Amino acid sequence: MARLLEELEYRLRVNHKKHAGKQHPQRNEQFEYIAWQRRQCAQNGIPIASVDSKKRELVGNFKNPGAVWCRTPHLVNDHDFRTDAIGIAILYGLYDVVANCGALFVGTTHDTADFAVDSLHAWWQAEGGPRYPSTNQLLILADNGGSNGASRRAWRYALQRKLADPFGLTLTVCHYPPGTSKWNPIEHRLFAEISKNWRGEPLRSYETILNFIRTTTTQTGLRVTATLSEGDYPTGVKISNREMKLLSITPHDVCPQWNYTIHPRPSGECGVIS
């Protein structure tokens, strides 16, 4: 039977994600606009940051998909119960498209807009600013959902207050259309490589996770930093209409729901909300 199946070209095969869901009518227009923005930035020496949240991980003696070369298998828990975990690793990443460098911030509470923008703030302060000292602009490529979703008020509010204003940065933000997150460069340039590096290895501690991230490399020269962020990021934070009106945001003519520029405000115009 095995020989006959072989002759008939039968194989054990896995499912392939090939059928796309319903496409947004402005999908192609947005992809073309993002490509144009990237070309403009490349020509003018403006850095490009691709950002996203990676799948959260249970920290502890749990099975990690994949296989690893070893003499004996890792013995792990037979169930993935949250109560048996040391904690949860909330992974927010940034991929510097120009420099081929990644930065991952490992949170311990929730994936919120404040956590995402605090990660961007820390990256610009430690890496982005020193790497690009002659520019005051940044292009951010983001997905359409999660902590950096296009419709999230908290995301735009935090970008203004924690990134644009403190550093005097003009931020151009472009979101990928719904259902197209796999085209975001961070997915295949950074997250996929990290998953390869730790496949089959139990993520028993936060330090283990940080070490696997930091040792992720590729033949094209990818370098990655990792930082543990133990701050508390509560969910359910609401941004009022009054607070939103204080922001300096300009929607673009092309797909304004996904493309906008946040300008730094003079200190006297930032407005303090009590």
Residue pairs with C-beta under 8 A, 6 or more apart in sequence:
20 179
21 179
22 179
23 177
23 179
24 30
24 177
24 178
24 179
26 177
26 255
27 177
27 180
29 254
29 255
30 174
30 175
30 176
30 177
30 254
30 255
30 258
30 259
31 177
31 180
31 183
33 174
33 252
33 254
33 255
33 259
34 141
34 174
34 176
37 139
37 172
37 174
37 259
38 48
38 97
38 139
40 46
41 47
41 48
41 137
41 139
42 48
42 98
45 132
45 134
45 135
46 135
46 137
46 138
46 139
47 96
47 97
47 98
47 99
47 128
47 131
47 132
47 135
47 137
47 138
47 139
48 96
48 97
48 98
48 138
48 139
48 141
49 94
49 95
49 96
49 97
49 120
49 123
49 128
49 138
49 139
49 140
49 141
50 94
50 95
50 97
50 141
50 142
50 184
50 185
50 186
50 189
50 190
51 92
51 93
51 94
51 95
51 116
51 120
51 140
51 141
51 142
51 148
51 186
52 92
52 93
52 142
52 143
52 146
52 148
52 181
52 184
52 186
52 187
52 191
53 90
53 91
53 92
53 93
53 111
53 116
53 146
53 147
53 148
54 91
54 92
54 93
54 104
54 191
54 194
55 91
56 88
56 89
56 90
56 91
56 111
57 88
57 89
57 91
57 203
57 209
58 80
58 82
58 85
58 88
58 89
58 203
59 85
59 86
59 87
59 88
59 89
59 203
59 204
59 205
59 206
59 209
60 77
60 84
60 85
60 86
60 202
60 203
60 204
61 76
61 77
61 84
61 202
61 204
62 76
62 77
62 80
62 84
62 85
62 202
62 203
63 76
63 77
63 80
63 202
64 198
64 199
64 200
64 201
64 202
64 203
65 199
65 200
66 195
66 199
66 200
67 199
67 200
68 74
68 199
68 200
68 201
74 200
74 201
74 202
76 202
77 84
82 88
86 204
86 205
86 206
87 108
87 206
88 108
89 106
89 107
89 108
89 203
89 206
89 209
90 106
90 107
90 108
90 109
90 110
90 111
90 115
91 104
91 105
91 106
91 107
92 104
92 105
92 107
92 111
92 115
92 116
92 119
92 147
93 102
93 103
93 104
93 105
93 186
93 190
93 191
94 102
94 103
94 104
94 119
94 120
94 123
94 186
95 101
95 102
95 185
95 186
95 189
95 190
96 102
96 103
96 127
96 128
96 131
97 141
97 185
97 189
99 131
100 189
100 220
100 221
100 222
100 223
101 127
101 222
101 223
101 224
101 225
102 186
102 189
102 190
102 216
102 222
102 223
102 224
102 225
103 119
103 123
103 127
103 224
103 225
103 226
103 227
104 190
104 194
104 213
104 224
104 225
104 226
104 227
105 115
105 118
105 119
105 122
105 123
105 226
105 227
105 229
106 206
106 209
106 210
106 213
106 226
106 227
106 228
106 229
107 115
107 229
107 230
107 231
107 233
108 206
108 228
108 229
108 230
109 115
109 231
109 232
109 233
109 234
110 233
110 234
110 235
111 146
111 147
111 233
112 147
112 154
112 233
112 234
112 235
112 237
113 147
113 148
113 152
113 154
113 155
113 157
113 158
113 237
114 154
114 158
114 162
114 233
114 237
115 147
115 229
115 231
115 233
116 147
116 148
116 155
116 158
117 155
117 158
117 159
117 162
117 163
118 158
118 162
118 229
118 231
119 229
120 140
120 159
120 162
120 163
121 162
121 163
121 166
122 227
122 229
124 138
124 163
124 167
124 169
125 167
126 225
127 225
128 138
129 167
136 167
136 168
136 169
136 170
137 169
137 170
137 171
137 172
138 169
138 170
138 171
138 172
139 172
139 173
139 174
140 159
140 171
140 172
140 173
140 174
141 174
141 176
141 184
141 185
141 186
142 148
142 150
142 173
142 174
142 175
142 176
142 184
143 149
143 175
143 176
143 181
143 184
144 150
144 175
144 176
144 177
144 178
144 180
144 181
144 258
145 178
145 181
147 155
148 155
149 155
149 175
150 175
150 257
150 258
151 257
153 238
153 239
153 244
154 237
154 239
156 244
156 247
156 249
156 260
156 262
157 239
157 243
157 244
157 247
159 171
159 173
159 262
160 247
160 248
160 249
160 262
160 265
161 270
163 169
163 171
164 170
164 171
164 248
164 262
164 263
164 264
164 265
165 264
165 265
165 267
165 270
167 264
168 264
169 264
170 261
170 262
170 263
170 264
171 261
171 262
172 259
172 260
172 261
173 259
173 260
173 261
173 262
174 258
174 259
175 258
175 259
176 183
176 184
176 258
177 258
181 187
182 188
189 222
190 216
190 222
190 224
193 216
193 217
193 218
193 222
194 212
194 213
194 216
194 224
196 216
197 212
197 213
197 215
197 216
198 209
198 212
201 208
201 212
202 208
203 209
203 212
206 228
209 226
210 226
210 227
210 228
213 224
213 226
214 224
214 225
214 226
216 222
216 224
217 223
217 224
240 273
242 273
243 273
246 270
246 271
246 273
247 262
248 262
248 263
248 264
248 265
248 269
249 260
249 261
249 262
249 263
250 260
250 261
250 263
251 257
251 259
251 260
252 259
252 260
252 261
